[in-house]
């Protein structure tokens, strides 16, 4: 059951339940005849309210739903009849998240929030959060009227703050617009119910609470970005150490092989036929050691890869990345793990002395076609392998090998068993 106050009583915060010893203030007046103070809380299921519940009361309690519907009213404050509170629609409509108060780090946002909360507390303390008239009388007493106004102002501020605090608690990175709309709707309701006593939430206080929402959203987003950056830095450091270990192990093997051939060359003689072959082999090993040392010293050298996953992303999506590993296919195999339903197909593995610069140039060219425009560290793009090949050719001048068609073996073996309608979606297969 839900407590259902009459329309002539102040509206309590959402979810408020009267204590066992609670009694209404006599100044609020009696409840209308036949009014039900307790009703079934069936709003979530969408069923109808009891007939005794006025339409205005029903409207004011639908804020918890995805859409708030307000009935026609002669008040200018009720011109907004529908408030969209659906996360998906609102996030799509606002697009890329933009910081409201750009700061350099999450701790800086936390400090700004702490200062702002002090301003909020000071505004409550100096009684400037709720504006009201002090000219109403109760039982022909101006003092009684002022006390009644003060009590109602506290109740309204409590309801507003409850909604504001709930908006802050439920805030997620990116959905600040939802919270701001909810808080604005709450402010309008308070202004509507307090209109007869000229009572409303002050613009200054509302701006403080809205700024609190914005700073909290910025803080959450900055924390998320910093966590992602730290995770990527850890992954890059782990990859770097792995590459260094591989190069060191490879050099050790080459040194052992070189020592073996030197011993063999000393045994058979430099001018013998077998010695000529050994010297040729030694030259190859020396070149391999030189290349190994170059890669160990030059952290920009590596393989730029172009891969696709038709079953996961469709025909016109590719991933462009780089790896410094001796065997780049190991990295492709890791990307083909449990996080995707099918293995990636490799279109190109191109070794470059400046793989970092080459990858950055390819990313810049296809940036306007990135799948994830909210996070530019992702490497998936709406492009065909043929388009990437054209750009790559323009950068390097010559490609020895590039597979334009994806085998997509696992996908083609699986798609025939998919349920009907599974292929419908935003990405074409």
N, C-alpha and C positions, 0 to 999 in steps of 0.2 A: 504494500500500500504506500501511497505517496501523499504527503501533506499538501492540501489544496487550499491556500488562503483565498478569501474573497477578494474581488477586484478593488474594494475600498480599503483594504489593508496594505501596508507596505510589503513588497515582494521580497522574500528571503533569498539568500544565495542558493544556487542549484544544489540539490541533494540535502538541504538543511532539514533536520528533524527536530520538532519541539522537545525539550527536556521534559521529564515526567511532571515537574512542578510548574511548568510554564503556563502562564495565562496571558491573553492578549491585553494590550493597553486599552482602558476604557475609552480613551480619546479616539480610537480607531472606529468606533461605532460597532453596531451589531452586524452579524453576518446576514445576508439576505435570507428570507424565509425559504426553507427547504434546501439550503446550501449544504453540500457534502464536504466536510473538512478533510476526509480521507477518501481517496479514489484509487482504483487499480492503476498501477504504474505501467500502462500498456503502450506508452508512446513508442518504445523501440520496435514493437511488433507492427505498428501502423494501424492498430484497430481504433475504433471510434471512442471518444470520450463520453462519459455520461452526459445526458442532456442538460444537467444543471451547470456544467462548466461553460462559461461564456466563451465566445469565439476569440476575444482578445486574450483571455488567459491561455487558451490553447496555443495561440500564435507565439506567445512569449516563452513557451516551454519547448518549442521545436528547435531551439538553437543547437541542441546536441546532435541533430540530424545533419545529413550532408547538405541540405538546402533549407533555408529558412523562408517560409512563405508568410507574408503579411497581408491581411485583408485590406480592402479599400478603406481609406481614412481621409478626413478633411484636414489632417495635420500635415504641414509641409515636411515634417521630419519623416513621414512614412511614405514619401514618394518612391523610395527604393523598395520595390515589392519582393524582389528575390535576391538573396545573398548566396552566392555560390561558395560552398565550403567543401567542395570535392577536391582532394589533393591532386589527382591526376590532371583534371581540367585546368586548375589554377596554375600548376607548375608548367604545363605546356603553354599557357597564355603568357606567363611572365618571361619565359625563356631562360637564358643563362643567368645564374646568380651574380648579382653585383653587390659588392660590399657597400653598406650604407655609411659606415664610419671607418674607412680604411686605416688599419694599424699594422705594425710590423710583425706581431706575434700574438699567440693565444694569451700569454700572461699579460700583455698590454691591454687586451680586451677585458680580461678578468679585473684588472685594476680600474679600468674605466667603468665597468659595471658596479664595482664597489662604491665608487664616487657617486654614481647616479643613484644608487639605492639610498645613499645618505640624503640626497636631494628629495627623493620620494618621501622618506621618513620625516624630513623637515617640513615638507608641504602638508603632511597629515597633522603634524604637531601644531603648526601655526593656523590650522583650521581653514586653509585656503583650497583644499581639494574639492569640496562641494560648495557651490555658490547657492545662496538661499535668501529669501526675504525675511526680515525680522519685524514685519508690520502686521503679522497675523495674530489674532487674539484667540484665546480658548477660555470659554466661560467668562467672557468680557474682561479677560486678564491678558495684557500684553506679555507679561513675564511668563505666564503659562504657555502662551503661544510660542514664545521664543524657545522655551524648553522642549515643547513638542517638535518644533522645527529642528532643533539640535539633535533630538533622538532619531527623527526620521532621516536626517542627514547622515548620522552614524550608520544607520541600517543600510541606506543606499550606498554609502562608501564601502561598507562591508561586502555588499553584493558585487559592486564593481571590482573591488580588490580581489574577491574570490575568483571572478572570471579572469582577471588579469594574471593572477598567480597560476591559475590552471592553464592559461595560454602559454605561460613561460615553462611550466613543467612538461607540457606535452609537445613543446617545440622541437622540431627536427631540422637538421641542416637543410635549408632550401625551401621550407614551407612557411616562411614568415608571413607571406601574404594572407594565408588562411587565418593565422592568429590575429593579424591586424584587423581583418574583416569581422572576426568574432568579437573583438573588443569594441570596435566601432558600433556593432549592432547592440551590444550591451549598453553602451553609453546612450544610444538613441532611446532605448526602452526606459532607462532611468530618467532621461529628460522628459519623455512622454508622461510617465506616472507622476513626476514632480512638477509638471507644468502649472498646476493650479496654485502651488506654493512657490512658484518661480525658483525651483530647485533643480540643479543640474551639476554634472561633473565639470569642473573648470577646464578651459582650454589648456592652461599651463600644466595642470596635473595629468590630463589625458596625453599631452605631448611627452611628458616624462615617461609614462608607462609605455607609450608606443616606442620611444627611444630605447627603453629597456628591452622590448621585444627585438628591435633591430640589432642592438648590441649583443644580445644573447644569441641571435641567429648568426651574426658575424663570428662570434666566439666559437660556436659549434662548427661552423664551416672552416674556420682557421685551424681548429683542432683536428678536423678530419683531414685537411690538406697536409698538416704537419705530420700526422700519423702516416699518411700515404708516402710523403717524401722520406720519412725515416725508414719505412719499410723498403722503399726502392733503394735507398742508400745502403741499407744492410744487404739487400740482394746483390747490388752492384759490387759491394766490398767482398761478399762471398764469391761472386763470379770472378772478380779480379784475383783473389787468392787461389782459386781453382786453376785459373789460367797460368798464374805464376808457377804453381806446383807442376802443372803439365809441361810447361816449357823447361823447368829445371830437370824433370825426369827425362824428357826427351834429349836434353843436352848431355845428361849423364850417359844415356844409351849411345849417343853418337860418339862421345869421347871413348867409351869402351870399344865400340866398333872400329874407331880410328886407330886405337892402340893395337887392336888385333891385326889390322891390315899392315901397320908399320912393322910389327913383329914378323908377319908373313913375308913382307917385302925384304926385310933384312936377311931372311933365310934363303930366299930364292934368287936374290940379286936384282939390282935395279934394271939392268939391261936385258934380262931374259924376257921371253914372250909373256910368261906369267907375271913378271914384274911390271910390264907395260899395262896389263889389265888391272893390276893392283894399284898402280899410280892413278889410273883413270877413276877407279873406285874411290881412292883417297880424295881426289879432287871433288867428287860429288859429295862426299861426307863433309869436307871443308866448307863447301857452299851451303850445305844444310845447317852446319853449325853457325855460319855467318847469318843465315836467314833466321835461325832460332834466336840468336843474340839480338838481331834487329827487332824482332817481334817483342822480345822481353823488354827492350829499351823504349820502343815506340808504342805507347798505349793507345794510339789512334789507329793502329793497323788492325785489320780483322776482316771478317766476312760480312757483307751486306746480303741479307736474304730476302726473298720475295716468296711468300707462301699464301695458300688459300685453303679454305675449308668449306666446300660447296654445301655439304649437308648441314653445317651449323650456321653459315652466314649467307649462302646463296652464291650465284655465279659472279656477281659484280662486286665482291668485297675481297680485299687482299690485306695482308699484314706485312709491313715493311720494317725490318729491324736489323740488328747487327749482333754478332758474337765474335769474341776473340779466341774461342777455343780452337785447338788443333784440329778437332773433328767437329765441324759445325753441325753435322747431322745429329749429334748428341743433344744440342740445344733444341732442334726441331722436335726430336723425340720427347723431350721434356714438355714442350708446349702442347704436344698431342696427348697429354695425360688425361686424368679423369675429369678435368674441368671442361672438356669439350667432348661431344658424343662421337666424333670421328677423327681420324688422323689428318694432319695437315699434309697437303701436297706441295712439293717444292718446285717452284718455277725457276728460281735462279739462286746461285750461291756465288757471289763475286768477291774475290779477295782484292782489297785495296790498302795501300799504304796509309790512306786517310779515310778509313771506313766511317769514322765519326762525321766528318764533313760531308761525305757522300750521302749517308743516311739523312743528315739534317737537310740537305738540299732536296732530296726526294720528299721528305715530310713537308717542307715549305711548299713544294709544287702542288701537293694534294691536300693541303691543310683545309681548304674550303670544302672538301668532300670527306672530312673526318666523320666517323660514326659517332664518336663521343666528343661533342664540342664543348662540354662542360669540364673535361679533363684532358688537356693537350698532351699529357704524357702517354696516352694510349696510342697504339700504332695501327689501328684498323681504318681503312679508307674505302669509300665507294669508288672503286676503279677496277677495270679488267686487267688481267696480266699483260695483255697486248699494250694497253696504255702505259703501264709501268715500264715495259720493255722499251717503248719509244723514248721516254724521258731518260731512262738509264743509258740508252745508246747515245743520247745527246751529251750526257755527262762524261762517259768513259770512252766513247768512240768505237769500241769493239767489244763484242760479247761472243765468247767461244760457245757458250751453251745457254739456252733459255727455252724452257718448255712452256708454250702458251696454253696448252690444254691440261686441265687437271684430270687425273685418273679417277679420283673420288670413288675408289673401289668399295670401301665399306659402306658409303652412302648408297651407291647403286645396288648393292646387295641387300640393303635394308629397306629402301623406300617402298618396294612392292608390298611389304607387310605392314605399312603404316595404316592407321585407321582413316576412314573416309573423311576428307576435309582437312587433314593434317597439313597439307601443303599450302593452304590459304594463309596469308600473312603479309606483312609489309615488305619482306625480303623475298625476291623471286628466286626459286631454285632452278 
